[in-house]
Amino acid sequence: MTAYWISIYREILDEDKLAAYAELAGPALTSNGGTFVARGLPEKVYEAGEETRTVVIRFDSIEAAEAAHDSPEYQKALAALDGGVVREIRLVPGVE
């Protein structure tokens, strides 16, 4: 079942660390089966929506998304991020 990795950036503390992370994370996630579906600030928010940076990546399964997160390549990206952001990552199953 398809799964979605959703990253919600609540606060960016260090733009340089975020840039270093992004340079490593993109290739790490795509080489591990991820496809970027959406990335950026919302064009419009409703209800209690927040205007925060959001990234959505599609994977073939929750297990594939977990494996990408735990991969050595992505762990290197996380090390580069080193507390440069406050965010959450959600792995959400797709509807089939």
C-alpha positions in Angstrom: 0.0 0.0 0.0 1.3 3.4 -0.9 2.5 5.6 1.9 3.3 9.3 2.3 6.1 10.9 4.3 4.9 14.3 5.4 7.4 16.7 6.9 6.0 19.8 8.6 8.5 22.5 9.5 7.3 24.4 12.5 10.5 26.6 12.7 13.7 27.0 10.7 16.5 27.9 13.1 19.5 27.7 10.8 19.1 28.1 7.0 22.6 26.9 6.3 22.0 23.6 8.1 18.7 23.2 6.3 20.4 23.7 3.0 23.1 21.2 3.8 20.4 18.7 4.9 18.4 19.3 1.7 21.4 18.7 -0.5 21.9 15.2 1.1 18.3 14.3 1.9 16.7 14.6 -1.5 19.1 12.1 -3.2 19.0 9.8 -0.2 15.2 9.6 -0.2 14.8 9.3 -4.0 17.5 6.6 -4.2 15.5 4.7 -1.6 12.3 4.8 -3.5 10.8 8.1 -2.6 9.1 10.5 -5.1 8.6 14.1 -4.1 5.0 15.1 -4.5 4.8 18.5 -2.9 7.2 20.9 -1.3 7.0 24.5 0.0 4.7 26.9 1.8 0.9 26.5 1.4 -0.8 28.8 -1.1 -3.9 28.8 1.2 -4.7 27.5 4.6 -8.1 26.8 6.2 -9.5 26.3 9.7 -6.5 26.0 12.1 -4.0 25.7 9.3 -0.5 27.0 9.7 1.6 28.6 7.0 4.6 26.3 7.5 6.9 24.6 5.0 5.6 21.2 4.2 7.1 18.3 2.2 5.2 15.3 0.9 7.1 12.2 -0.4 5.4 9.1 -1.8 6.7 5.6 -1.1 5.5 2.2 -2.1 4.8 1.3 1.5 5.2 2.4 5.1 8.1 -0.1 5.4 9.8 1.5 2.4 9.5 4.9 4.0 10.9 3.6 7.3 13.8 2.0 5.4 14.6 5.2 3.7 14.5 7.1 7.0 16.8 4.5 8.6 19.2 4.3 5.6 22.8 5.4 6.1 22.4 8.1 3.4 19.5 9.7 5.2 21.1 9.4 8.6 24.0 11.5 7.1 21.5 14.1 6.0 20.0 14.2 9.5 23.5 14.7 11.0 24.0 17.7 8.7 20.6 19.1 9.8 21.8 19.0 13.5 18.9 20.8 15.1 18.6 23.4 12.4 14.8 23.0 12.3 11.9 22.2 14.5 9.6 19.8 12.6 7.7 16.6 12.6 7.6 13.8 10.2 4.5 11.6 9.7 4.3 8.4 7.8 0.7 8.1 6.6 -0.7 5.1 4.7 -2.4 5.9 1.3 -6.0 5.1 0.5 -6.4 2.3 -1.9 
